Amino acid sequence: MRTLVTGGAGFIGSHLVDALLARGDSVTVVDDLSSGRKSNLEGALQAGAVLERLDIRDADALGSVVAAVEPEAIFHLAAQVDVRLSLSDPALDARLNIEGTVNVLEAARAANPARPARVVFSSTGGAIYGDTDVLPTPETVAPLPMAAYGQSKYCAERYLGLFDRLYGMSTIALRFGNVYGPRQDPHGEAGVVAIFCGRLRAGGRPKIFGDGRQTRDYIYVADLVQALLRAGDSDAGGVVNIGTEEETSVLAIVDRLAELHGPGAPEPEFAPARLGEIERSCLAAGRAGEVLGWRSQTAIAEGLRLTYEALAGT
């Protein structure tokens, strides 16, 4: 299958590219390398993947690549994912996450109007649902985003539906839990597991914003990749949660990583809670089982061990 992955040099995208190549796909990666790393694709490029360096806001450049590749499936992972940045610069967030998604959809439609590529969109769970008392949260709960990031992802989802209604395009939005695993940037602003691992490895203290009792649904990257592959191969539409149906607190993450670190693990430091952060998040995954035949396989303890060990050499 001919596939195209936007954001393919990033944490999640590079794992997906490896999986697509492993099953025999022809893979083109679109990434501007602003946050993704070419080093994440070292093995993939040697195996035949092609990297096109461009910004998804450049509609003409993106359209030219998609027209040349004529992909059968597009996995759209390129995005602005920092909640804090989305609040300080919501217009930038919207240009990347909404305008960029519209450009991907239009490029797919224009490249082959009779049979456009299937588009699998990476959305977000907790950031879209906001604070809710319905936990685990199913897709039927009304979105109430608490940050521009969640709002832009929700708006982009609506454009998938629009292109489906207007042009009969095959699309699906996967609402991810909090993804973690090897290759996640320990020096970035998103990804608490990688950040904590990086601080512990460097002898620093993990910084907890708020009291640490806030919970998230942590999904291991290898499990998420399997959901993406199944979504690309299916004809299911709409929105689908991709999570574990388990809540894990930030304090529990710190405690488990301290165990992995061993004696001398520094105590965490606490800072004020940040605007736009929700208290609890946990995704119902029943629809993923029904329409994709998918469920998570990696327990949080095992996933944390794998992540911590992978970051040992970084």
C-alpha positions as CSV (number, residue, x, y, z in Angstrom):
1,M,0.0,0.0,0.0
2,R,1.2,3.5,-0.7
3,T,1.0,5.5,2.5
4,L,1.8,9.1,3.6
5,V,2.5,10.1,7.2
6,T,2.5,13.8,8.2
7,G,4.5,14.4,11.3
8,G,6.3,11.1,10.5
9,A,9.6,12.2,12.0
10,G,8.0,12.8,15.4
11,F,7.7,10.5,18.4
12,I,4.5,8.7,17.4
13,G,4.9,9.2,13.6
14,S,8.3,7.5,13.4
15,H,7.0,4.4,15.2
16,L,4.1,4.3,12.8
17,V,6.5,4.7,9.8
18,D,8.5,1.7,11.1
19,A,5.4,-0.4,11.4
20,L,4.2,0.5,7.9
21,L,7.5,-0.4,6.4
22,A,7.6,-3.7,8.3
23,R,4.4,-4.8,6.7
24,G,5.6,-3.8,3.2
25,D,4.1,-0.4,2.6
26,S,5.6,2.3,0.4
27,V,6.0,5.2,2.8
28,T,6.4,9.0,2.3
29,V,7.0,11.2,5.3
30,V,6.0,14.8,5.4
31,D,7.6,16.8,8.2
32,D,9.1,20.2,8.6
33,L,11.4,18.9,11.3
34,S,10.5,21.8,13.7
35,S,9.9,19.2,16.5
36,G,10.4,15.9,14.7
37,R,13.9,14.5,14.3
38,K,15.5,13.1,11.2
39,S,17.4,10.7,13.5
40,N,14.0,9.1,14.3
41,L,13.8,8.0,10.7
42,E,17.4,6.8,10.2
43,G,16.4,3.1,9.9
44,A,13.2,4.0,7.9
45,L,15.1,6.0,5.3
46,Q,17.6,3.2,4.9
47,A,14.6,0.9,4.4
48,G,13.2,3.0,1.6
49,A,11.0,5.6,3.2
50,V,11.1,9.1,1.5
51,L,11.2,12.3,3.6
52,E,9.6,15.4,2.2
53,R,10.5,18.4,4.3
54,L,7.6,20.9,4.3
55,D,5.1,22.7,6.5
56,I,1.5,21.5,6.2
57,R,0.4,25.1,6.2
58,D,2.0,25.3,2.7
59,A,-1.0,24.0,0.7
60,D,0.7,24.2,-2.7
61,A,3.8,22.2,-1.6
62,L,1.7,19.7,0.3
63,G,-0.7,19.2,-2.7
64,S,2.2,18.7,-5.0
65,V,3.6,15.9,-2.8
66,V,0.3,14.2,-2.4
67,A,-0.4,14.4,-6.1
68,A,3.0,12.8,-6.9
69,V,2.7,10.0,-4.4
70,E,-1.0,9.2,-4.9
71,P,-1.3,7.6,-1.5
72,E,-4.0,5.1,-0.7
73,A,-4.0,6.2,3.0
74,I,-2.8,9.3,4.8
75,F,-2.0,9.2,8.5
76,H,-2.2,12.8,9.6
77,L,-0.1,13.3,12.8
78,A,1.5,16.6,12.2
79,A,0.2,19.1,14.8
80,Q,0.9,21.7,17.5
81,V,0.5,19.7,20.7
82,D,1.6,22.0,23.5
83,V,-1.4,23.0,25.6
84,R,0.5,26.0,27.1
85,L,1.5,27.3,23.7
86,S,-2.1,26.9,22.5
87,L,-3.2,29.2,25.2
88,S,-0.5,31.8,24.7
89,D,-0.8,31.8,20.9
90,P,-4.2,30.3,19.9
91,A,-4.0,31.7,16.4
92,L,-0.8,29.7,15.7
93,D,-2.4,26.6,17.2
94,A,-5.4,27.0,14.9
95,R,-3.3,27.5,11.8
96,L,-1.3,24.4,12.4
97,N,-4.1,22.1,13.7
98,I,-7.1,23.4,11.7
99,E,-5.7,25.0,8.6
100,G,-3.1,22.2,8.3
101,T,-5.8,19.5,8.5
102,V,-7.9,21.2,5.9
103,N,-4.9,21.3,3.6
104,V,-4.3,17.6,4.1
105,L,-8.0,16.8,3.3
106,E,-8.0,19.1,0.2
107,A,-4.7,17.6,-1.0
108,A,-6.2,14.1,-0.7
109,R,-9.3,15.1,-2.5
110,A,-7.6,17.0,-5.3
111,A,-5.0,14.3,-6.0
112,N,-7.7,11.7,-6.8
113,P,-11.3,13.1,-6.8
114,A,-12.8,9.7,-7.8
115,R,-11.1,7.8,-5.0
116,P,-9.3,10.0,-2.4
117,A,-6.9,8.5,0.1
118,R,-8.4,7.4,3.3
119,V,-7.4,9.9,6.0
120,V,-6.7,8.8,9.6
121,F,-6.5,11.9,11.9
122,S,-4.7,12.0,15.2
123,S,-7.0,13.8,17.7
124,T,-7.0,14.0,21.5
125,G,-9.2,12.5,24.2
126,G,-8.8,14.4,27.4
127,A,-8.2,17.8,25.9
128,I,-11.4,17.5,23.9
129,Y,-13.7,16.2,26.6
130,G,-12.4,18.6,29.3
131,D,-13.4,18.1,32.9
132,T,-16.3,15.6,33.0
133,D,-17.8,13.4,35.7
134,V,-18.4,10.6,33.1
135,L,-15.3,8.3,33.5
136,P,-14.2,6.4,31.6
137,T,-15.5,8.9,29.0
138,P,-17.2,7.6,25.8
139,E,-17.4,9.3,22.5
140,T,-21.0,10.4,23.2
141,V,-20.0,12.9,25.8
142,A,-20.2,16.5,24.6
143,P,-16.8,18.1,24.1
144,L,-15.9,20.9,26.4
145,P,-12.3,21.7,25.7
146,M,-10.4,23.7,28.4
147,A,-7.6,24.8,26.1
148,A,-7.2,26.0,22.5
149,Y,-5.4,22.8,21.6
150,G,-8.4,20.7,22.4
151,Q,-10.7,23.2,20.6
152,S,-8.6,23.2,17.4
153,K,-8.5,19.4,17.4
154,Y,-12.3,19.2,17.8
155,C,-12.7,21.7,15.0
156,A,-10.4,19.7,12.7
157,E,-12.5,16.6,13.4
158,R,-15.6,18.5,12.1
159,Y,-13.7,19.2,8.8
160,L,-13.2,15.4,8.4
161,G,-17.0,15.0,8.6
162,L,-17.5,17.9,6.2
163,F,-15.3,16.3,3.5
164,D,-17.1,13.0,4.1
165,R,-20.5,14.7,3.5
166,L,-19.4,16.8,0.5
167,Y,-17.0,14.5,-1.3
168,G,-17.7,11.0,0.1
169,M,-14.1,10.8,1.6
170,S,-13.2,8.0,3.9
171,T,-12.0,9.5,7.2
172,I,-11.7,8.6,10.9
173,A,-10.5,10.6,13.9
174,L,-8.7,8.7,16.7
175,R,-8.9,10.4,20.1
176,F,-5.7,9.5,21.8
177,G,-5.1,9.1,25.5
178,N,-1.7,10.4,26.9
179,V,0.8,8.6,24.7
180,Y,4.2,7.7,26.0
181,G,7.1,5.5,25.1
182,P,10.6,5.5,23.5
183,R,11.6,8.4,21.3
184,Q,9.4,10.9,23.2
185,D,11.3,14.1,23.8
186,P,12.5,14.3,27.4
187,H,13.3,18.0,26.9
188,G,9.9,19.0,25.4
189,E,6.9,20.7,26.9
190,A,4.5,17.8,26.4
191,G,4.8,14.2,27.6
192,V,5.1,14.0,31.4
193,V,6.6,10.4,31.3
194,A,9.5,11.3,29.1
195,I,10.1,14.6,30.9
196,F,10.2,12.8,34.3
197,C,12.5,10.1,32.9
198,G,14.8,12.7,31.5
199,R,15.1,14.6,34.7
200,L,15.8,11.5,36.7
201,R,18.4,10.4,34.3
202,A,20.1,13.8,34.6
203,G,19.9,13.8,38.4
204,G,17.2,16.4,38.5
205,R,13.9,16.5,40.4
206,P,10.6,15.8,38.6
207,K,8.4,18.9,38.7
208,I,4.7,18.3,39.4
209,F,2.3,21.1,38.6
210,G,-0.6,21.0,41.1
211,D,-0.9,18.4,43.8
212,G,-0.1,15.4,41.5
213,R,-3.4,13.8,42.1
214,Q,-4.6,14.7,38.6
215,T,-5.1,11.5,36.5
216,R,-4.6,10.6,32.8
217,D,-5.2,7.6,30.6
218,Y,-1.6,6.6,29.6
219,I,-1.4,4.6,26.3
220,Y,1.9,3.0,25.3
221,V,3.0,4.0,21.8
222,A,3.3,0.5,20.4
223,D,-0.4,-0.1,21.3
224,L,-1.4,3.1,19.7
225,V,0.4,2.3,16.4
226,Q,-1.6,-0.9,16.2
227,A,-4.8,1.2,16.5
228,L,-3.6,3.5,13.7
229,L,-2.8,0.6,11.4
230,R,-6.2,-1.0,12.0
231,A,-7.9,2.4,11.4
232,G,-6.1,2.8,8.1
233,D,-7.2,-0.6,6.9
234,S,-10.8,-0.3,8.1
235,D,-13.8,1.7,6.6
236,A,-15.0,2.9,10.0
237,G,-15.7,6.6,10.4
238,G,-16.5,9.2,13.0
239,V,-14.5,9.4,16.2
240,V,-12.9,6.6,18.2
241,N,-11.2,6.8,21.6
242,I,-7.8,5.1,21.9
243,G,-7.1,4.5,25.6
244,T,-6.8,1.9,28.3
245,E,-9.9,2.7,30.5
246,E,-7.5,3.2,33.4
247,E,-6.7,6.3,35.4
248,T,-3.1,6.8,36.6
249,S,-2.1,9.8,38.7
250,V,1.0,11.9,38.2
251,L,2.1,10.9,41.7
252,A,1.8,7.2,40.8
253,I,4.0,7.9,37.7
254,V,6.6,9.5,39.8
255,D,6.6,6.7,42.4
256,R,7.0,4.0,39.7
257,L,9.8,5.8,38.0
258,A,11.6,6.3,41.3
259,E,11.4,2.6,41.8
260,L,13.0,2.1,38.4
261,H,15.7,4.6,39.2
262,G,16.6,2.9,42.4
263,P,18.2,4.3,45.6
264,G,18.8,8.0,45.6
265,A,15.9,9.0,43.4
266,P,15.3,12.7,44.0
267,E,12.0,13.8,45.5
268,P,9.7,15.7,43.2
269,E,9.2,19.4,43.4
270,F,5.8,21.0,43.3
271,A,4.6,24.1,41.3
272,P,1.3,25.8,40.9
273,A,-1.3,24.1,38.6
274,R,-1.3,25.4,35.1
275,L,-4.2,27.0,33.2
276,G,-6.0,24.7,30.9
277,E,-5.0,21.5,32.7
278,I,-7.9,19.1,33.6
279,E,-8.2,17.1,36.8
280,R,-9.1,13.7,35.5
281,S,-9.1,11.9,32.2
282,C,-9.9,8.4,31.3
283,L,-11.2,7.1,27.9
284,A,-13.8,4.5,27.3
285,A,-12.4,2.2,24.6
286,G,-15.4,0.0,23.8
287,R,-16.0,1.5,20.3
288,A,-12.3,0.8,19.4
289,G,-13.0,-2.8,20.2
290,E,-16.2,-2.9,18.2
291,V,-15.1,-1.1,15.0
292,L,-11.4,-1.7,15.0
293,G,-11.0,-5.0,16.9
294,W,-8.4,-3.2,19.1
295,R,-7.6,-2.9,22.8
296,S,-4.5,-1.9,24.7
297,Q,-2.0,-4.6,25.5
298,T,0.7,-2.9,27.6
299,A,0.2,-2.4,31.3
300,I,1.4,1.0,32.7
301,A,4.1,-0.6,34.8
302,E,5.6,-2.5,31.8
303,G,5.3,0.6,29.6
304,L,7.1,2.8,32.1
305,R,9.9,0.2,32.4
306,L,10.4,0.1,28.6
307,T,10.3,3.8,28.3
308,Y,12.8,4.4,31.2
309,E,15.2,1.8,29.8
310,A,15.0,3.2,26.3
311,L,15.9,6.7,27.5
312,A,19.0,5.4,29.3
313,G,21.2,6.2,26.3
314,T,19.7,9.6,25.4
